[in-house]
Structures are given as structure tokens and as C-alpha cells.
Amino acid sequence: LKRTAHLHKSARSQAEHVQWYKSVSNGPVDAIAKHATAIGISPVMLARCILEQTETSNVAQLLRDPDTIHDPMLRDQVRHCLDVDVECGPGSDLIKMAVGDQYEEVLQDQLTLMGIPFLSEGGLRDKGYDKTPDILLTTPIAVEGHVVNWIESKASFGDEQSHRQYLREQYWSYWNRFGPGLVVYWFGFVDEVAMETREKGVVVMDHLPTKVQTLLS
């Protein structure tokens, strides 16, 4: 689903979504949610696409307060999408945050058991760093022949679009400040993601390997 979601944001796809919605606008309250599942995107994402083409108000505000949607049928459908969407609905951020914290703790526990010293994100912020990875190793390690100075934990699937966004917003900043590092996508990733940046200093894996070599600092 995540690997193809960006395809539904093109102008052509959005026009097709609106045309579909107009044909079922008087349908059941779960029509958008069911259609979203059938075409492989989240209900809220499909609702957003339709709102962007049918409403003049700020779409983000409409999703925060669906009562302000002018079309009563669309209003009910959007409400339903917000209620049932566990990935992009209003409760999803809290869930993702909790899961993310859990996997960061797993990563820290594994490093501690392996005897690898590190500073956590909180420890780095206490030292005055603003943009920081989840883990900064105080002693670098080698992972499959690649030097690793920092580790970022992502409790998500690494698709190409999100990985490139993370590269722009996070990973290259870490690389510039701390050198090469490792990103762990705990829920897997597409092969293109690992191939794209491995030789450039950002290794991608779906676990923390147990066989690593500690390097002299």
C-alpha cells in the first residue's frame, strides 16, 4: 500500500477519484472507505483527494473539523473514513509514536546487551544538539563492511517515497554531522531503498545485526 500510495496523488488519479465519487455520492456512508481499500490506499488519503477537488476551504482544516464540509453526504463519508482509518486517522499519530518509542527501547536494549556504548536522542539534546539520530555510537562499529556512527530506528515500512523524504529531512543531516550511519526499518523495506544509499554512507536494514565489529574511535 505505501509503495503505491503516491501514484494516487497525480492530477489524473485525483480526477478519476472525483469522477468515481460523483457516481456514488449518494451511496452508503462507507463507500469511500471501501473503495480506498479496494484500490490500495488509506480511506483518509482518498477522502483528502476528493476534498481537494470538491471543496474550496483548507483541506487540512476540513479533516480536523469535518462538520465544516459543505456537502452533507461527503461530510458523513469523511467522518467515517476518519473513524475507521488506523493508518492516517486522527488516532494514528499517537499509535505511531507509542510504537516508535517501543522500538527505540528495543534498539537501546540490544545495543546494551551487545556492550556497545551510545548516546540516546535525549542525551544528545541535553548536550545541545538540535537535529539528532535516535542513537549516536560513542565508538563506531562496522556492519557488513560499512562504518556506522549513528542509528535511526523507524517502526515502519521503508518505501521509496518515504525513504527519500527522510533522506532530505533527516539522514543526510546526520551524515553531514556524524558521518555514515544505519537506518533500521523494523517492518521491512523495498530493495531499491537499500541499494540507493548503501555505498553513500547510509546502510538500510530491517534489524540490528548481532555480528558487528567495534572500531577504535
Disulfide bonds with the S-S distance in Angstrom:
none
